[in-house]
């Protein structure tokens, strides 16, 4: 089975709100991983996006410095990505309508800018929650707020991509994440 066929097969099981963890091949990804590692949990992920079903198609929804918050066709985006990728499926105990929530989340956040100001980017760890411009893990955290999985007191701007790794044991409300499934690399 080639990569496209494998990803198309996996995509049948992906739900809106699931997380896609990325690790690029370049120095920027290495720098993010080093900066977000802890003594007990080295960062494997340098970028995170959210799986979203919208109008019957599966997308990867993320925030990047080049495009801001934008949807990408799931399979094509993963095939073209230079690096590795893994899926963290979210099991929702309340069985909410994840497709409808995902579509409204995209309507609210699509097109918002990426946090470009280096001072603001670094200050995100101490500033109050502000979703006017976002970085990737902040968008993923806002999704978790939107779906009711993250306590409202938890600030999405304090999250880093590695927080979504299975060894970080992120706590969700009424949901939990399954172990990572390698998609690519």
MARDREN-71806 format. One record per residue (C-alpha): residue number from 1; residue in three letters; z, y, x. Coordinates in steps of 0.1 Angstrom, whole numbers. Layout:
! residues N
{rec NUM; "ALA"; {Z; Y; X}}
...
END
This chain:
! residues 185
{rec 1; "UNK"; {0; 0; 0}}
{rec 2; "UNK"; {-10; 34; 15}}
{rec 3; "UNK"; {13; 65; 14}}
{rec 4; "UNK"; {-4; 80; -16}}
{rec 5; "UNK"; {0; 48; -37}}
{rec 6; "UNK"; {36; 44; -26}}
{rec 7; "UNK"; {45; 80; -35}}
{rec 8; "UNK"; {27; 77; -69}}
{rec 9; "UNK"; {47; 46; -76}}
{rec 10; "UNK"; {80; 62; -66}}
{rec 11; "UNK"; {72; 94; -86}}
{rec 12; "UNK"; {73; 73; -118}}
{rec 13; "UNK"; {111; 70; -113}}
{rec 14; "UNK"; {117; 106; -102}}
{rec 15; "UNK"; {134; 129; -127}}
{rec 16; "UNK"; {137; 167; -129}}
{rec 17; "UNK"; {167; 178; -108}}
{rec 18; "UNK"; {164; 151; -82}}
{rec 19; "UNK"; {165; 164; -46}}
{rec 20; "UNK"; {139; 160; -19}}
{rec 21; "UNK"; {152; 163; 17}}
{rec 22; "UNK"; {128; 173; 44}}
{rec 23; "UNK"; {130; 173; 82}}
{rec 24; "UNK"; {101; 191; 99}}
{rec 25; "UNK"; {86; 183; 133}}
{rec 26; "UNK"; {90; 218; 147}}
{rec 27; "UNK"; {117; 239; 166}}
{rec 28; "UNK"; {126; 258; 134}}
{rec 29; "UNK"; {137; 225; 117}}
{rec 30; "UNK"; {156; 214; 148}}
{rec 31; "UNK"; {174; 248; 149}}
{rec 32; "UNK"; {184; 245; 112}}
{rec 33; "UNK"; {196; 210; 117}}
{rec 34; "UNK"; {217; 219; 148}}
{rec 35; "UNK"; {232; 250; 130}}
{rec 36; "UNK"; {242; 230; 99}}
{rec 37; "UNK"; {256; 199; 116}}
{rec 38; "UNK"; {293; 191; 116}}
{rec 39; "UNK"; {312; 170; 140}}
{rec 40; "UNK"; {313; 141; 116}}
{rec 41; "UNK"; {279; 145; 99}}
{rec 42; "UNK"; {249; 155; 119}}
{rec 43; "UNK"; {222; 172; 98}}
{rec 44; "UNK"; {191; 151; 92}}
{rec 45; "UNK"; {177; 175; 66}}
{rec 46; "UNK"; {164; 210; 75}}
{rec 47; "UNK"; {149; 218; 41}}
{rec 48; "UNK"; {156; 207; 5}}
{rec 49; "UNK"; {135; 210; -27}}
{rec 50; "UNK"; {140; 201; -63}}
{rec 51; "UNK"; {118; 176; -82}}
{rec 52; "UNK"; {106; 191; -115}}
{rec 53; "UNK"; {85; 176; -143}}
{rec 54; "UNK"; {65; 204; -159}}
{rec 55; "UNK"; {37; 199; -185}}
{rec 56; "UNK"; {36; 162; -177}}
{rec 57; "UNK"; {31; 166; -140}}
{rec 58; "UNK"; {57; 161; -111}}
{rec 59; "UNK"; {62; 190; -88}}
{rec 60; "UNK"; {84; 198; -57}}
{rec 61; "UNK"; {100; 232; -63}}
{rec 62; "UNK"; {113; 249; -33}}
{rec 63; "UNK"; {119; 282; -15}}
{rec 64; "UNK"; {101; 288; 18}}
{rec 65; "UNK"; {98; 319; 40}}
{rec 66; "UNK"; {60; 318; 36}}
{rec 67; "UNK"; {58; 315; -2}}
{rec 68; "UNK"; {92; 322; -18}}
{rec 69; "UNK"; {100; 300; -48}}
{rec 70; "UNK"; {70; 280; -57}}
{rec 71; "UNK"; {59; 247; -73}}
{rec 72; "UNK"; {38; 222; -53}}
{rec 73; "UNK"; {22; 190; -66}}
{rec 74; "UNK"; {47; 163; -55}}
{rec 75; "UNK"; {25; 137; -40}}
{rec 76; "UNK"; {0; 160; -23}}
{rec 77; "UNK"; {28; 182; -9}}
{rec 78; "UNK"; {46; 152; 6}}
{rec 79; "UNK"; {14; 138; 21}}
{rec 80; "UNK"; {6; 171; 38}}
{rec 81; "UNK"; {41; 177; 51}}
{rec 82; "UNK"; {45; 175; 88}}
{rec 83; "UNK"; {78; 156; 91}}
{rec 84; "UNK"; {100; 132; 72}}
{rec 85; "UNK"; {112; 133; 36}}
{rec 86; "UNK"; {138; 114; 15}}
{rec 87; "UNK"; {147; 114; -22}}
{rec 88; "UNK"; {182; 118; -36}}
{rec 89; "UNK"; {180; 107; -73}}
{rec 90; "UNK"; {206; 123; -95}}
{rec 91; "UNK"; {222; 101; -122}}
{rec 92; "UNK"; {232; 123; -151}}
{rec 93; "UNK"; {260; 108; -172}}
{rec 94; "UNK"; {255; 131; -201}}
{rec 95; "UNK"; {218; 123; -205}}
{rec 96; "UNK"; {207; 159; -208}}
{rec 97; "UNK"; {171; 169; -215}}
{rec 98; "UNK"; {161; 172; -178}}
{rec 99; "UNK"; {125; 180; -185}}
{rec 100; "UNK"; {133; 210; -208}}
{rec 101; "UNK"; {160; 223; -184}}
{rec 102; "UNK"; {136; 219; -155}}
{rec 103; "UNK"; {108; 238; -172}}
{rec 104; "UNK"; {132; 267; -181}}
{rec 105; "UNK"; {146; 267; -146}}
{rec 106; "UNK"; {111; 271; -132}}
{rec 107; "UNK"; {103; 299; -156}}
{rec 108; "UNK"; {134; 317; -144}}
{rec 109; "UNK"; {131; 312; -106}}
{rec 110; "UNK"; {94; 307; -99}}
{rec 111; "UNK"; {81; 336; -78}}
{rec 112; "UNK"; {114; 348; -66}}
{rec 113; "UNK"; {113; 358; -29}}
{rec 114; "UNK"; {128; 339; -1}}
{rec 115; "UNK"; {157; 355; 17}}
{rec 116; "UNK"; {139; 373; 46}}
{rec 117; "UNK"; {167; 396; 59}}
{rec 118; "UNK"; {184; 378; 88}}
{rec 119; "UNK"; {216; 397; 82}}
{rec 120; "UNK"; {217; 387; 46}}
{rec 121; "UNK"; {207; 351; 54}}
{rec 122; "UNK"; {236; 348; 78}}
{rec 123; "UNK"; {259; 367; 55}}
{rec 124; "UNK"; {252; 343; 26}}
{rec 125; "UNK"; {281; 322; 37}}
{rec 126; "UNK"; {305; 350; 29}}
{rec 127; "UNK"; {287; 372; 3}}
{rec 128; "UNK"; {290; 368; -35}}
{rec 129; "UNK"; {265; 347; -54}}
{rec 130; "UNK"; {232; 366; -57}}
{rec 131; "UNK"; {200; 348; -68}}
{rec 132; "UNK"; {176; 378; -64}}
{rec 133; "UNK"; {162; 362; -33}}
{rec 134; "UNK"; {169; 326; -22}}
{rec 135; "UNK"; {167; 301; 6}}
{rec 136; "UNK"; {159; 265; -1}}
{rec 137; "UNK"; {194; 250; -5}}
{rec 138; "UNK"; {205; 280; -26}}
{rec 139; "UNK"; {176; 273; -50}}
{rec 140; "UNK"; {187; 236; -52}}
{rec 141; "UNK"; {223; 247; -59}}
{rec 142; "UNK"; {211; 271; -86}}
{rec 143; "UNK"; {193; 241; -101}}
{rec 144; "UNK"; {226; 222; -101}}
{rec 145; "UNK"; {243; 251; -118}}
{rec 146; "UNK"; {214; 253; -144}}
{rec 147; "UNK"; {217; 216; -152}}
{rec 148; "UNK"; {255; 218; -154}}
{rec 149; "UNK"; {262; 196; -124}}
{rec 150; "UNK"; {278; 222; -101}}
{rec 151; "UNK"; {310; 240; -110}}
{rec 152; "UNK"; {303; 277; -118}}
{rec 153; "UNK"; {329; 287; -92}}
{rec 154; "UNK"; {309; 269; -65}}
{rec 155; "UNK"; {285; 294; -49}}
{rec 156; "UNK"; {249; 281; -43}}
{rec 157; "UNK"; {245; 305; -14}}
{rec 158; "UNK"; {271; 285; 5}}
{rec 159; "UNK"; {251; 253; 5}}
{rec 160; "UNK"; {228; 241; 34}}
{rec 161; "UNK"; {201; 215; 32}}
{rec 162; "UNK"; {223; 188; 48}}
{rec 163; "UNK"; {249; 192; 20}}
{rec 164; "UNK"; {225; 171; -1}}
{rec 165; "UNK"; {225; 142; 25}}
{rec 166; "UNK"; {243; 110; 12}}
{rec 167; "UNK"; {268; 112; 40}}
{rec 168; "UNK"; {281; 146; 29}}
{rec 169; "UNK"; {293; 132; -5}}
{rec 170; "UNK"; {285; 163; -26}}
{rec 171; "UNK"; {305; 164; -58}}
{rec 172; "UNK"; {287; 170; -90}}
{rec 173; "UNK"; {301; 174; -125}}
{rec 174; "UNK"; {290; 147; -150}}
{rec 175; "UNK"; {265; 133; -124}}
{rec 176; "UNK"; {262; 117; -90}}
{rec 177; "UNK"; {235; 112; -64}}
{rec 178; "UNK"; {222; 78; -53}}
{rec 179; "UNK"; {216; 70; -16}}
{rec 180; "UNK"; {186; 85; 0}}
{rec 181; "UNK"; {152; 67; -4}}
{rec 182; "UNK"; {128; 74; 25}}
{rec 183; "UNK"; {96; 88; 11}}
{rec 184; "UNK"; {79; 95; 44}}
{rec 185; "UNK"; {85; 92; 81}}
END
